[in-house]
């Protein structure tokens, strides 16, 4: 039986991976710590390491893994901006789960918007104390509002369908628009200017880093709502805080935060939070924050486990890695994946 090791293990991870591991003839060693330079030694003699989006997979981590025999990093998520691919190329293959449930993330984005707009979270707390006052709970109709969707991949398109179901006008921006679609594409600047609400559904790249910044916020409508269930660093947190304080931004629905790696997924309720920006953002009455849980549905967790284990099985069986992320792609070099081979 092939063996893999698993970092940053949570109880829900074990439930779904344990239910499928025998099917794919894989034995799993679970580790609680996150993967990083100080913990990479734990993977000694494991050819395959399963990692997550908040692990630190820098050059030092990769070098330690490689020296100790690791040849595959299997990301159990879609994101991979935490990996130094230049350091990994030629040494360690990287695979990911490109999709698991677009419905899970899109539905959570709408749930955040509905909760914040209609003050569901505040009403819940009030009624638990038998306070049935309606003061301060006024929201607004979503029907007829213009929502700008940035990124029209599978999650973005599902979210667009949900918004249309509410009778909203949808405009969208994507550098690679879908041809012959019924999506109303506009420029990014026009989207910022025309939208009553903006929802982010794009990956984090050098081009999208801090795409919501001081300059972008300046041209937005006063009172705009911003929803982010993608990657925290799409938004400049300092600019977001200033926008909230000035009331240019009417509300923020956040499932991600750019400095979340040491905070999210952990119980920090007994710890002094030293991130003053996050502390102030969370304290705002017109902000709702969840801890990167948009993906957390039974269907998504099953799909994540299954795709990850298939990726691992294909590696052990010397098959093509269908979900490999290639550092070489887009750099003017011939990509071996196009020849049904591995990236190196």
C-alpha positions as CSV (number, residue, x, y, z in Angstrom):
1,X,0.0,0.0,0.0
2,X,1.3,3.5,-1.0
3,X,1.9,5.9,1.9
4,X,1.4,9.6,2.0
5,X,1.6,12.2,4.7
6,X,-0.9,14.9,5.4
7,X,-0.3,18.4,7.0
8,X,-2.6,20.8,8.8
9,X,-5.1,18.0,9.5
10,X,-8.6,18.9,10.7
11,X,-11.2,16.5,11.9
12,X,-13.4,16.9,8.8
13,X,-10.3,16.1,6.6
14,X,-9.9,12.7,8.2
15,X,-13.5,11.8,7.9
16,X,-13.6,12.2,4.1
17,X,-10.0,11.0,3.3
18,X,-10.4,7.9,5.6
19,X,-13.6,7.0,3.8
20,X,-11.8,6.8,0.5
21,X,-8.2,5.8,1.2
22,X,-8.8,2.0,0.9
23,X,-10.5,2.5,-2.5
24,X,-7.3,4.0,-3.9
25,X,-5.0,1.7,-1.9
26,X,-3.3,4.6,0.0
27,X,-2.2,4.7,3.6
28,X,-2.3,8.2,5.2
29,X,-0.1,9.6,8.1
30,X,-1.8,12.6,9.5
31,X,0.1,15.5,11.0
32,X,-1.6,18.4,12.8
33,X,1.0,21.2,12.2
34,X,1.0,23.3,9.0
35,X,3.7,22.5,6.5
36,X,6.6,24.9,6.5
37,X,10.4,25.1,7.0
38,X,10.2,24.0,10.6
39,X,7.9,21.0,10.0
40,X,9.0,19.8,6.6
41,X,11.3,17.2,8.3
42,X,8.2,15.3,9.4
43,X,7.7,14.2,5.8
44,X,11.0,12.3,5.7
45,X,10.8,9.2,3.4
46,X,7.3,10.1,2.2
47,X,7.2,10.5,-1.5
48,X,3.9,12.4,-1.4
49,X,2.9,15.3,0.8
50,X,-0.6,16.6,1.0
51,X,-0.7,20.3,1.8
52,X,-3.2,23.2,2.0
53,X,-3.5,26.8,0.9
54,X,-2.2,28.3,4.1
55,X,0.9,26.1,4.3
56,X,4.3,27.8,3.7
57,X,5.8,26.0,0.7
58,X,8.7,28.3,0.0
59,X,12.2,27.4,-1.3
60,X,13.5,26.3,2.1
61,X,10.5,24.0,2.7
62,X,10.8,22.5,-0.8
63,X,14.6,21.9,-0.4
64,X,14.0,20.0,2.9
65,X,11.2,18.0,1.3
66,X,13.3,17.1,-1.7
67,X,16.3,16.1,0.3
68,X,14.1,13.8,2.4
69,X,12.6,12.0,-0.6
70,X,9.4,13.9,-1.4
71,X,8.6,14.0,-5.1
72,X,5.0,15.2,-5.1
73,X,3.1,17.9,-3.3
74,X,-0.6,17.3,-3.6
75,X,-2.6,20.4,-2.8
76,X,-6.0,19.6,-1.5
77,X,-7.4,22.9,-2.8
78,X,-7.6,24.9,-6.0
79,X,-5.2,27.7,-4.9
80,X,-1.5,27.4,-5.1
81,X,-0.1,30.9,-4.7
82,X,1.7,29.8,-1.6
83,X,4.2,27.6,-3.5
84,X,7.6,28.7,-4.9
85,X,7.3,26.9,-8.2
86,X,10.7,28.1,-9.4
87,X,12.2,26.2,-6.5
88,X,10.0,23.1,-7.1
89,X,10.5,22.8,-10.8
90,X,12.6,19.8,-11.8
91,X,12.5,18.5,-8.2
92,X,8.9,18.1,-6.9
93,X,5.7,17.8,-9.0
94,X,2.7,19.9,-7.8
95,X,-0.9,18.8,-8.3
96,X,-4.1,20.5,-7.1
97,X,-7.9,20.1,-7.0
98,X,-9.0,22.5,-9.8
99,X,-12.6,22.3,-8.8
100,X,-14.6,20.6,-6.0
101,X,-17.9,22.4,-5.8
102,X,-18.5,25.8,-7.4
103,X,-22.0,25.7,-5.8
104,X,-20.5,25.6,-2.3
105,X,-18.4,28.8,-2.7
106,X,-21.0,30.7,-4.8
107,X,-23.8,29.9,-2.3
108,X,-21.7,31.0,0.6
109,X,-21.0,34.3,-1.1
110,X,-24.7,34.9,-1.4
111,X,-25.2,33.7,2.2
112,X,-22.7,36.3,3.4
113,X,-24.4,39.1,1.4
114,X,-27.9,38.2,2.6
115,X,-26.7,37.9,6.2
116,X,-25.0,41.3,6.2
117,X,-27.7,43.1,4.3
118,X,-30.6,41.8,6.3
119,X,-28.7,41.7,9.6
120,X,-29.5,38.1,10.1
121,X,-26.5,37.6,12.4
122,X,-27.5,40.5,14.6
123,X,-31.1,39.4,14.7
124,X,-30.1,35.9,15.8
125,X,-28.1,37.3,18.7
126,X,-30.9,39.7,19.8
127,X,-33.7,37.1,19.8
128,X,-31.6,34.7,21.8
129,X,-31.8,37.4,24.5
130,X,-35.6,37.9,23.8
131,X,-34.9,41.3,22.3
132,X,-37.3,41.5,19.4
133,X,-36.7,45.1,18.5
134,X,-36.3,45.8,14.7
135,X,-34.2,49.0,15.2
136,X,-31.0,48.9,13.2
137,X,-32.0,45.9,11.2
138,X,-33.0,47.7,8.0
139,X,-31.6,46.2,4.7
140,X,-32.2,46.9,1.1
141,X,-33.8,45.0,-1.8
142,X,-31.3,43.1,-4.0
143,X,-33.8,43.1,-6.8
144,X,-32.8,45.7,-9.4
145,X,-29.4,46.3,-7.9
146,X,-26.3,46.1,-10.2
147,X,-23.7,43.6,-9.1
148,X,-20.3,43.4,-10.6
149,X,-18.7,39.9,-10.7
150,X,-14.9,39.8,-11.2
151,X,-14.0,36.4,-12.6
152,X,-16.3,34.2,-14.7
153,X,-14.9,30.8,-14.1
154,X,-17.3,28.1,-12.8
155,X,-17.8,29.7,-9.4
156,X,-18.3,33.1,-10.9
157,X,-20.9,31.7,-13.4
158,X,-22.8,29.9,-10.6
159,X,-22.8,33.1,-8.6
160,X,-24.1,35.0,-11.6
161,X,-27.0,32.6,-12.0
162,X,-27.9,33.0,-8.3
163,X,-27.8,36.8,-8.6
164,X,-30.1,36.7,-11.7
165,X,-32.5,34.6,-9.7
166,X,-32.8,37.5,-7.3
167,X,-33.6,39.9,-10.2
168,X,-30.2,41.6,-10.1
169,X,-28.5,43.2,-13.0
170,X,-25.2,41.5,-13.5
171,X,-22.1,42.9,-15.2
172,X,-18.8,41.1,-15.2
173,X,-15.1,41.5,-15.8
174,X,-12.7,38.7,-16.9
175,X,-9.5,39.1,-18.9
176,X,-10.5,36.0,-20.8
177,X,-14.3,36.5,-21.4
178,X,-16.3,33.5,-22.4
179,X,-17.3,33.7,-26.1
180,X,-20.9,33.5,-27.1
181,X,-22.1,33.7,-23.5
182,X,-25.0,35.8,-22.2
183,X,-22.7,37.5,-19.7
184,X,-22.5,41.3,-19.9
185,X,-18.8,42.0,-19.9
186,X,-17.4,45.4,-19.1
187,X,-14.1,46.9,-18.4
188,X,-12.8,46.7,-14.8
189,X,-13.0,50.5,-14.4
190,X,-16.6,50.5,-15.6
191,X,-17.5,47.7,-13.2
192,X,-16.1,49.6,-10.3
193,X,-18.0,52.7,-11.3
194,X,-21.4,51.1,-12.1
195,X,-21.7,48.4,-9.4
196,X,-23.8,48.6,-6.2
197,X,-22.2,45.4,-5.1
198,X,-18.9,43.7,-6.2
199,X,-18.1,40.1,-5.8
200,X,-14.6,38.6,-6.3
201,X,-14.3,35.1,-8.0
202,X,-10.8,35.2,-9.5
203,X,-7.4,33.6,-8.6
204,X,-4.6,35.5,-6.9
205,X,-1.9,36.4,-9.4
206,X,0.6,39.2,-9.8
207,X,-2.0,41.0,-11.9
208,X,-4.9,40.6,-9.4
209,X,-2.9,41.3,-6.2
210,X,-4.6,44.2,-4.4
211,X,-6.9,44.8,-7.4
212,X,-9.3,46.4,-4.8
213,X,-7.1,49.2,-3.6
214,X,-7.3,52.9,-2.8
215,X,-7.6,54.0,-6.4
216,X,-10.2,51.4,-7.2
217,X,-12.3,52.3,-4.2
218,X,-12.2,56.0,-5.1
219,X,-14.1,55.4,-8.3
220,X,-16.7,53.1,-6.8
221,X,-20.2,54.2,-5.8
222,X,-20.7,55.5,-2.3
223,X,-22.1,52.7,-0.1
224,X,-20.8,49.8,-2.3
225,X,-20.8,46.3,-0.9
226,X,-17.7,44.1,-1.5
227,X,-17.8,40.3,-1.2
228,X,-14.7,38.2,-1.3
229,X,-14.7,34.4,-1.1
230,X,-11.6,33.9,-3.3
231,X,-8.2,35.1,-2.0
232,X,-7.6,37.6,0.7
233,X,-4.8,39.5,-1.1
234,X,-7.2,40.5,-3.9
235,X,-8.1,43.3,-1.5
236,X,-5.7,45.8,0.1
237,X,-6.8,45.5,3.7
238,X,-5.7,48.9,4.7
239,X,-7.6,50.5,1.8
240,X,-10.6,48.5,2.7
241,X,-10.5,49.7,6.4
242,X,-10.2,53.3,5.3
243,X,-13.1,52.8,2.8
244,X,-15.2,51.4,5.6
245,X,-14.3,54.2,8.0
246,X,-15.1,56.9,5.5
247,X,-18.3,55.1,4.6
248,X,-17.4,55.0,1.0
249,X,-17.8,51.2,1.4
250,X,-21.2,50.4,2.8
251,X,-20.4,46.8,3.7
252,X,-17.8,44.0,3.4
253,X,-18.5,40.2,3.3
254,X,-15.2,38.4,3.7
255,X,-14.4,34.7,3.8
256,X,-10.7,35.4,3.3
257,X,-8.1,37.8,4.5
258,X,-4.6,38.5,3.1
259,X,-2.8,37.8,6.4
260,X,-5.0,34.9,7.4
261,X,-2.5,32.1,7.4
262,X,-1.7,32.2,11.1
263,X,-5.2,32.9,12.2
264,X,-7.9,31.2,10.1
265,X,-8.9,27.5,10.9
266,X,-7.7,28.0,14.5
267,X,-9.4,28.9,17.8
268,X,-7.9,32.3,18.6
269,X,-10.6,33.3,21.1
270,X,-8.2,33.1,24.0
271,X,-5.3,35.0,22.2
272,X,-4.6,38.6,21.8
273,X,-4.8,39.4,18.1
274,X,-1.9,41.6,17.0
275,X,-3.2,42.3,13.5
276,X,-4.8,45.7,14.2
277,X,-6.3,46.0,10.7
278,X,-8.2,42.7,11.0
279,X,-9.3,43.5,14.5
280,X,-10.7,46.8,13.4
281,X,-12.3,45.4,10.3
282,X,-14.1,42.7,12.3
283,X,-15.3,45.3,14.9
284,X,-17.1,47.2,12.2
285,X,-20.9,46.8,12.3
286,X,-21.2,46.6,8.5
287,X,-18.7,43.7,8.1
288,X,-19.2,40.0,8.3
289,X,-16.2,37.7,8.4
290,X,-16.1,33.9,8.1
291,X,-12.9,31.8,8.4
292,X,-12.3,30.6,4.9
293,X,-15.3,28.2,5.1
294,X,-16.9,28.8,1.7
295,X,-15.8,25.4,0.5
296,X,-17.0,23.6,3.5
297,X,-19.9,21.4,2.3
298,X,-20.2,17.6,2.4
299,X,-20.1,17.4,-1.4
300,X,-17.0,19.6,-1.7
301,X,-15.1,17.7,1.0
302,X,-15.9,14.4,-0.7
303,X,-14.7,15.8,-4.1
304,X,-11.6,17.3,-2.6
305,X,-10.6,14.0,-1.0
306,X,-11.4,11.9,-4.1
307,X,-9.5,14.1,-6.5
308,X,-6.5,14.4,-4.2
309,X,-6.3,10.6,-3.8
310,X,-6.7,10.1,-7.5
311,X,-3.8,12.6,-8.1
312,X,-1.7,10.6,-5.6
313,X,-2.6,7.2,-7.1
314,X,-1.7,8.5,-10.6
315,X,1.7,9.6,-9.3
316,X,2.5,6.2,-7.7
317,X,1.3,4.4,-10.9
318,X,3.6,6.6,-13.1
319,X,0.6,8.0,-15.0
320,X,0.2,11.5,-16.5
321,X,-0.7,14.0,-13.7
322,X,-3.8,15.5,-15.1
323,X,-4.0,18.2,-12.4
324,X,-0.3,19.1,-12.4
325,X,0.5,22.8,-12.1
326,X,3.4,23.5,-14.5
327,X,6.0,26.3,-13.8
328,X,7.1,26.0,-17.4
329,X,3.8,26.8,-19.0
330,X,3.5,30.3,-20.4
331,X,7.2,30.9,-20.3
332,X,7.9,30.3,-24.0
333,X,9.1,26.8,-23.5
334,X,7.5,23.6,-24.9
335,X,5.2,22.1,-22.4
336,X,5.5,18.4,-22.0
337,X,1.9,18.1,-20.6
338,X,0.7,18.9,-24.1
339,X,2.5,15.6,-25.1
340,X,0.7,13.6,-22.4
341,X,3.7,13.6,-20.2
342,X,4.5,15.1,-16.8
343,X,5.9,18.6,-16.6
344,X,9.5,17.3,-16.2
